[in-house]
Amino acid sequence: RRKTRRGLASRCKMQRSSSVLLAATFAGLVAPSFGLVRLDGPAGRIASPSVDSRKNLQRSGVPSLTRTEGLVLNSKLEKASETSQALRLKGGSWLENVKNALFPIEGWEMPKFFSMSCMMFMIIYIYTTVRDTKDTLVVSACGAESITFLKVYGVLPAATLFMVLYSKMSSIFSKDQLFYVTSLPFFAFYTLFAFVLYPNRHIIHPPMPADMDERLKYSVSLLYNWSYSLFYIVSELWGSVGVSVLFWQMANDITPVWQANRFYPLFGQLANIAPICAGQTVAYFARRSDSSDDSFGVALQGTTCLILAAGVCLMGLYANIQRLHAADEASGRLGDKPDPSAKGKKKKPKMSMGESFKFLVQQKYLGYLCILVVSYGLSINLTEVIWKKMVKEAHPNKKEYQIFMGNYSSMVGAATFIIIFFGSNIVKHLGWKVGALTTPVLMGGLAAPFFAYVITMDRDVKKNKQALWTAVYVGMVQNILSKAIKYALFDPTKEMAYIPLDQESKVKGKAAIDVLAARIGKSGGALIQQMIVLVMGNIINGASVVAAIFFATIAVWIYGVIGLAAMFEEKIKEGKAADKAKGKAKA
């Protein structure tokens, strides 16, 4: 009887274990399909509804397991899971690797990623559209030389005033309210300009004197055509505010570091599609109109309607991104929420112009880095204005000029999209020095034939159409590649140069260069060309002087890269040696 009882007990125990194993296996297969169990988050942790599994098993009539039986069952289920994972990846792992290399976005991240990508697309689409329009208005009415005056005496004070107002508004409104309050005035102005100001331009613009000195007309004409100047200033502000303030500030607030490492590079690549679309939009509306100013107004209203539609999409995308972010935070996918009482990361120090100059002079490494930033700003400004003057001579009416600039914007976007793929490989395989030297060497090499044509052609460019068109197309290639390699090589190598610095030099140095070097680069080229225009009469007459300053800037730029490369490699070696010493000390 005892043997019989033991046998029956053993048989019941086996049946109980088998039934539990069968039920658990069935639950493991069915639960993911119904969303009862999910795998998500930065560490791929398992998340499940908070239910009492023991009570549920008892209610279902299935006996619960003892601790020992539960451990055995867990080990069996883990082995089964590993086997099924291996079978799932077998034969398809190379596809998974390719997908992770080219598009490392998880399935649950797709809605947020594509919403943010579309938001950046809309911002750059709007900027490219208004940029081509502002250049057409100002260059056609006031001349390309007037841009140098407008950037210094119009854009710079307006940007300063905006930042003061934005700082005050940030203490009054919430983050969401601040986004809408900042963006809405831009769209209101574009609507006002297209449907009110431009159609009444002959009423609101006073007639300009015909006998004005050529050296003064470029600056004075900006006052007579004040609505065009205002459109240029607002559009320049949108380029800075839209990308830096509206998008990147939001992105940095809602994107953790582990997610930003995968999101941010793809944002830049997908955003390069926007100039292609915007450029073709501008060219399309311009082709549909004739060469009169009134027809340009019709095309302007068409592009403005698309700008407003993009603005509505922009605000809808922002609201959707905030909703998705709130859902991700509630689900715990983004990890633990930061403690509001904890100290945040150190703020970037704000340095005055004098403090920035003093800090840069004290450190030779940062001085070389400052040379790179100033040289790029000067060189791109010195070639861009004189090239736009040549484009104006080749396309004297607004329609032709706008079509050309629309196609130019599309080519810049396409070239940047392609070059970014190959730019990272130059630094990876040939080193930092070669990558940093590529930008000045390429810009200088392409500018040489451009300046040669501009300097040697007849001053009456209308008599020498062949030389004029050659200069236009050579300058176009030079400008396209200059802008493309900035994103592909100049920006990455510049940011890499900060890596081997100590924390103080890294933080203060970047702040100083952002304040001092960036301003000198942007405003210095405009001031130089202003003096040339005031002395020579126009920028074409002073082309030889512009060329001399340009190539002197390129030479200084190359000198700065060579000096910085030697110090960069030395600091990298010192860092590696210090890491080895720390490793030995720990061992």
LINTA-V726955 format. One record per residue. RES is the residue in one small letter. D_FIRST is the distance of its C-alpha to the first C-alpha in Angstrom with 1 decimal. Layout:
((RES D_FIRST) (RES D_FIRST))
This chain:
((r 0.0) (r 3.8) (k 5.4) (t 4.9) (r 6.1) (r 8.5) (g 9.7) (l 10.4) (a 12.1) (s 14.0) (r 15.1) (c 16.3) (k 18.1) (m 19.8) (q 20.8) (r 22.2) (s 24.1) (s 25.4) (s 26.6) (v 28.3) (l 29.9) (l 31.1) (a 32.5) (a 34.2) (t 35.7) (f 37.0) (a 38.5) (g 40.1) (l 41.8) (v 42.9) (a 43.9) (p 47.0) (s 48.3) (f 48.4) (g 49.8) (l 46.7) (v 46.8) (r 50.0) (l 51.4) (d 54.8) (g 57.1) (p 58.8) (a 55.7) (g 53.6) (r 51.1) (i 48.4) (a 49.3) (s 47.0) (p 47.3) (s 46.1) (v 42.9) (d 39.6) (s 37.3) (r 34.1) (k 35.2) (n 36.2) (l 32.8) (q 31.1) (r 33.6) (s 33.0) (g 29.3) (v 28.3) (p 26.1) (s 28.0) (l 27.4) (t 26.9) (r 29.8) (t 28.3) (e 27.4) (g 30.9) (l 32.6) (v 30.9) (l 31.8) (n 35.4) (s 35.9) (k 34.8) (l 37.1) (e 40.0) (k 39.7) (a 39.6) (s 42.7) (e 44.6) (t 43.9) (s 45.2) (q 48.2) (a 49.1) (l 48.9) (r 51.0) (l 53.7) (k 53.7) (g 57.0) (g 58.4) (s 58.6) (w 62.3) (l 63.0) (e 61.1) (n 63.2) (v 66.4) (k 65.6) (n 64.7) (a 68.0) (l 70.3) (f 68.6) (p 66.0) (i 65.2) (e 61.7) (g 60.9) (w 60.5) (e 63.9) (m 65.9) (p 67.2) (k 68.5) (f 69.9) (f 71.8) (s 73.0) (m 74.5) (s 75.9) (c 77.6) (m 79.0) (m 80.6) (f 81.9) (m 83.6) (i 85.2) (i 86.6) (y 87.6) (i 89.7) (y 91.2) (t 92.2) (t 93.8) (v 95.8) (r 96.7) (d 98.4) (t 100.1) (k 101.4) (d 102.8) (t 104.6) (l 106.1) (v 107.3) (v 108.4) (s 110.3) (a 112.1) (c 112.6) (g 112.1) (a 109.4) (e 111.2) (s 110.5) (i 106.8) (t 107.6) (f 109.2) (l 106.6) (k 103.7) (v 105.4) (y 107.1) (g 104.8) (v 101.2) (l 100.9) (p 102.1) (a 100.0) (a 96.9) (t 97.6) (l 98.2) (f 95.0) (m 92.9) (v 94.5) (l 93.7) (y 90.2) (s 89.5) (k 90.7) (m 88.8) (s 85.5) (s 85.7) (i 86.3) (f 84.0) (s 80.3) (k 79.2) (d 78.8) (q 82.1) (l 83.9) (f 82.9) (y 84.4) (v 87.5) (t 88.2) (s 87.8) (l 89.4) (p 93.0) (f 93.1) (f 92.4) (a 94.8) (f 97.6) (y 97.0) (t 97.2) (l 100.4) (f 102.0) (a 101.3) (f 102.3) (v 104.9) (l 106.4) (y 106.8) (p 108.4) (n 110.9) (r 111.5) (h 115.3) (i 115.5) (i 113.5) (h 114.7) (p 118.3) (p 120.6) (m 120.7) (p 124.2) (a 125.3) (d 127.3) (m 124.7) (d 124.5) (e 121.8) (r 120.4) (l 119.8) (k 118.7) (y 115.1) (s 114.4) (v 116.6) (s 115.3) (l 111.8) (l 113.4) (y 115.2) (n 112.0) (w 109.9) (s 107.2) (y 106.5) (s 106.2) (l 103.9) (f 101.7) (y 101.6) (i 100.6) (v 97.8) (s 96.4) (e 96.5) (l 94.6) (w 92.0) (g 91.3) (s 90.5) (v 88.9) (g 86.8) (v 85.0) (s 85.0) (v 84.7) (l 83.0) (f 80.6) (w 79.8) (q 79.6) (m 77.0) (a 75.1) (n 75.0) (d 73.7) (i 70.8) (t 69.8) (p 67.8) (v 68.8) (w 65.8) (q 66.7) (a 70.5) (n 70.2) (r 69.2) (f 71.1) (y 74.6) (p 75.7) (l 74.8) (f 76.8) (g 79.9) (q 79.4) (l 78.8) (a 81.7) (n 84.1) (i 83.7) (a 85.4) (p 88.9) (i 88.8) (c 88.2) (a 90.6) (g 93.4) (q 93.2) (t 93.1) (v 96.4) (a 98.0) (y 97.0) (f 98.6) (a 101.7) (r 102.2) (r 102.1) (s 105.0) (d 108.6) (s 110.4) (s 111.8) (d 110.6) (d 109.7) (s 107.4) (f 105.8) (g 105.1) (v 103.3) (a 101.1) (l 100.6) (q 99.3) (g 96.9) (t 95.4) (t 95.2) (c 93.2) (l 90.6) (i 90.7) (l 90.0) (a 87.1) (a 85.7) (g 86.1) (v 84.1) (c 81.3) (l 81.5) (m 80.9) (g 78.1) (l 76.4) (y 76.7) (a 75.0) (n 72.2) (i 71.7) (q 71.4) (r 68.8) (l 66.7) (h 67.0) (a 65.8) (a 62.8) (d 62.0) (e 62.3) (a 60.1) (s 57.3) (g 57.6) (r 58.5) (l 61.6) (g 59.7) (d 60.3) (k 63.4) (p 66.1) (d 66.6) (p 69.9) (s 70.5) (a 70.1) (k 73.2) (g 73.9) (k 75.2) (k 78.7) (k 81.4) (k 83.9) (p 87.0) (k 90.1) (m 93.2) (s 96.8) (m 99.1) (g 100.6) (e 97.3) (s 96.0) (f 99.1) (k 99.0) (f 95.3) (l 95.9) (v 99.0) (q 97.1) (q 94.5) (k 95.7) (y 92.4) (l 92.4) (g 96.1) (y 95.4) (l 92.7) (c 95.3) (i 97.7) (l 95.2) (v 94.6) (v 98.3) (s 99.3) (y 97.1) (g 98.3) (l 101.9) (s 101.7) (i 99.9) (n 102.4) (l 105.4) (t 104.6) (e 103.1) (v 106.2) (i 108.7) (w 106.5) (k 106.3) (k 110.1) (m 110.3) (v 107.9) (k 110.1) (e 113.2) (a 111.4) (h 110.0) (p 112.7) (n 111.2) (k 108.0) (k 106.4) (e 106.6) (y 105.7) (q 102.6) (i 101.4) (f 101.9) (m 100.0) (g 97.1) (n 96.8) (y 97.1) (s 94.2) (s 92.0) (m 92.9) (v 92.0) (g 88.6) (a 88.0) (a 89.3) (t 87.1) (f 84.0) (i 84.6) (i 85.8) (i 82.9) (f 80.6) (f 82.8) (g 84.0) (s 80.8) (n 80.8) (i 84.3) (v 83.2) (k 79.9) (h 81.5) (l 85.1) (g 84.6) (w 85.8) (k 89.4) (v 89.8) (g 88.0) (a 90.3) (l 93.5) (t 92.7) (t 93.7) (p 97.2) (v 98.1) (l 97.1) (m 98.9) (g 102.0) (g 102.1) (l 101.9) (a 104.4) (a 107.1) (p 108.1) (f 107.8) (f 110.3) (a 112.5) (y 112.9) (v 113.5) (i 116.1) (t 118.1) (m 118.3) (d 121.3) (r 121.2) (d 121.8) (v 118.3) (k 119.2) (k 121.6) (n 119.0) (k 116.0) (q 114.5) (a 114.3) (l 113.0) (w 110.2) (t 109.3) (a 109.1) (v 107.0) (y 104.4) (v 104.3) (g 103.9) (m 101.1) (v 99.1) (q 99.7) (n 98.6) (i 95.5) (l 94.3) (s 95.2) (k 93.0) (a 90.2) (i 90.0) (k 90.1) (y 86.6) (a 85.4) (l 86.8) (f 89.0) (d 86.5) (p 83.5) (t 85.6) (k 87.1) (e 83.7) (m 82.5) (a 85.4) (y 84.0) (i 80.7) (p 81.8) (l 83.6) (d 82.5) (q 81.2) (e 84.6) (s 86.6) (k 84.2) (v 84.2) (k 87.9) (g 89.2) (k 87.6) (a 89.0) (a 92.5) (i 92.6) (d 91.4) (v 94.3) (l 97.1) (a 96.6) (a 95.5) (r 98.5) (i 101.0) (g 99.6) (k 99.8) (s 103.0) (g 104.8) (g 105.2) (a 106.5) (l 109.0) (i 110.3) (q 110.9) (q 112.6) (m 115.2) (i 115.7) (v 116.3) (l 118.7) (v 120.7) (m 120.6) (g 120.6) (n 117.4) (i 114.4) (i 115.7) (n 118.8) (g 116.7) (a 114.3) (s 115.5) (v 114.9) (v 111.4) (a 110.6) (a 111.8) (i 109.6) (f 106.7) (f 106.8) (a 107.5) (t 104.2) (i 102.3) (a 103.7) (v 102.6) (w 99.2) (i 98.7) (y 99.9) (g 97.4) (v 94.5) (i 95.5) (g 95.7) (l 92.5) (a 90.6) (a 91.6) (m 90.4) (f 87.2) (e 86.2) (e 87.0) (k 84.9) (i 82.0) (k 82.2) (e 82.4) (g 79.3) (k 77.4) (a 78.6) (a 77.5) (d 74.0) (k 73.7) (a 74.9) (k 72.3) (g 69.5) (k 70.6) (a 70.8) (k 67.3) (a 66.0))
